[in-house]
Amino acid sequence: MTDDVLTLVDGKVGRLRLKRPKALHALTEPMCAAMLDAVAAWRADPAVELILLDHAEGRGFCAGGDVRAVAESGQGDGAAARAFFHREYQLNHLLFTSAKPIVSVMDGVVMGGGVGIALPARYRVATERTMFAMPEATIGLYPDVGGGWYLSRLPGRIGQYLALTAARLSGADAVAIGLATHYIPSDRLDAVKAALLADPQAAASILDDAAIVPPDAPILAQQAQIDRLFAAEALEDILAALDADDSDWARDVVAGLRTKSPLSCKIALRLLRESALRTDFGDEMRAEYGLSVHVCQRHDFLEGVRALLIDKDNAPRWDPATPEAVTETVLDTIFTPLPDGEAWEPLRL
């Protein structure tokens, strides 16, 4: 058990409350284990009619997984990193397959691991404080926790754009492209949560009544450019299209994209292409776990964490250093499924 997440039953509502404010509620393996145990127990409990996921204090919602700890493990035998990913993905899968409705309150930062626990919910609440991003390519990782599944199903090429650039979305953006189901001002959340606790069966109408029309979504104004400039499947072709465009937006985007790990970007593009064809979320988790096992001990992930989170020099030295140097052979190795006995498995209930 851990003090970093609260799991309790309040009336007929099972509550998951992230409580690690100094780390923006970044997920640890004990946090994932505690939530997994709670959701598994509530699954068979007829007294629990709804699950409510939010953060208990400080800024939220969840800044991701504890990648510093994962990288420390990756520098050694990687056992703790593998255990973290396995448990985290079991939680992602259990939330995704929950027959009981889940409300996730994405009030604040929603990145990486936070995306993995928020997006499986039937009801996903965004606010004016929501800041959504999948920044994994910045640290030499890739959009995991179901990122391949969610991003590949977004309109046009928005998923590819988010995976490659780590672009940040507002709450209005999240609603506009289907990542969130409701836009509710943050000053209404306490009343909404109280109403859900009082009448969990009325969750849909409670959220509908509290929601307002979001402000204009900037992502929609950019969608035509995104669809055109990110249309290619090859990273090199996307970079060339951005370089050839004379807009200030394209120049800013390509400048940022060139700072990302070329290996991570190519993994992301291939993942989204394959994930779009999957029909079972368990298969997605199994594939992403294999990728994470292969990536967590590679140079780019360890270097990305060093440069951005440890030394904070913001000058990662990627290897391979260019998209052209990331060969299909390298990618084939990373995408090789794990052997029986090492592959990811869902929680057996």
Secondary structure, 3 states (H helix, E strand, C coil): CCCCEEEEEECCEEEEEECCHHHCCCECHHHHHHHHHHHHHHHCCCCCCEEEEEECCCCCEECCECHHHHHHHHCCCCHHHHHHHHHHHHHHHHHHCCCCCEEEEECCEEECHHHHHHCCCCEEEECCCCEEECCHHHHCCCCCCCHHHHHHCCCCCHHHHHHHHCCCEEHHHHHHCCCCCEECCHHHHHHHHHHHHHCHHHHHHHHHHHCCCCCCCHHHHHHHHHHHHCCCCCHHHHHHHHHHCCCHHHHHHHHHHCCCCHHHHHHHHHHHHHHCCCCCHHHHHHHHHHHHHHHCCCHHHHHHHHHHHHCCCCCCCCCCCCHHHCCHHHHHHHCCCCCCCCCCCCCCC
